[in-house]
Amino acid sequence: MNRFELCQLRCFVAVADELHFSRAAARLNMTQPPLSRKIQQLERELDVLLLERSRRVVKLTAAGQMFLLEARRILRLSDDAVRSVQQVANSEGAISLGFLPASSYSLLPRLVSFLATEMSHVEIFLKEMATQDQIEALSANRIDVGILRPPIDNRGLESVYIDREEFILATQSGRVMPDSRELTLRDLDKQPFIMYAPIESRYHHDLVSNLLRSAGVAPQFIQYAQEVHTMLALVGAGIGVALVPEGARKLMFNGVAFDPVKILPKTYSELILVWRQRTDNPALKVFTQFLLPKFLDQSIG
């Protein structure tokens, strides 16, 4: 494996620009002998002749011309990384984060706490927004990153699955379901049911509708609601039962009990993190390229 150093690349680029060792050495504020050694070390590492030298002429070989393009690219990436890290460290960064209300039950607090620890000098601005509003805000550069429901139009956007939860059944405390065995979707047949709104909560509406249809279940749809906390309030009032993501437990609604439901194949309520492919925000680059994998590893663990 070739192991060259950035200083060797800078020496090579200077000589390639000047085509003269003395002028290149002066440009780098060094003497000519160590500059020559750096170039020789680089050529040995690559096992390629980069420069043709004579007493009067210095020329790039064909391999040297090709390597010059790569050396410039590597140095540019290195300089960009240094600038990004310095800007973040010097409190010059900020990230505007859009999020769904449902993510605030569990995921959002964990993510904000992680950012506060790993990027303590970066300001985090939170904006509660629906999925479509986040997509529009990302396109208009009004937010840097969003927590929303799949699927999305991937044009110009990067995304990663960041959280998923199984569904559980929310019932009024003391309500007795058909029998005491493990609950399945079949137990919801003809039950009064609080359903997700078909437009405002389309992701969950379509997901739950498909689950019920596949199981051959036909609950009595009593009410439709956009947010989980509204559904739990209706459940607590005895209006009906509801399938909700497991994180809804954290809301701790009075008068609401939660029970596991056997759903096959296993189906999850999922959240994705989305950001623009092209961004000039150094703090966002540091987060998505270096810190996000660490957060995902911690979440999985």
Beta strands, then each sheet from edge to edge (+ up, - down):
strand 1: 51-53
strand 2: 58-60
strand 3: 94-99
strand 4: 123-128
strand 5: 145-148
strand 6: 157-172
strand 7: 192-196
strand 8: 220-225
strand 9: 242-245
strand 10: 256-260
strand 11: 268-276
sheet 1: 1+ 2-
sheet 2: 4+ 3+ 5+ 11- 6+ 9-
sheet 3: 4+ 3+ 5+ 11- 6+ 10-
sheet 4: 7+ 8+
end
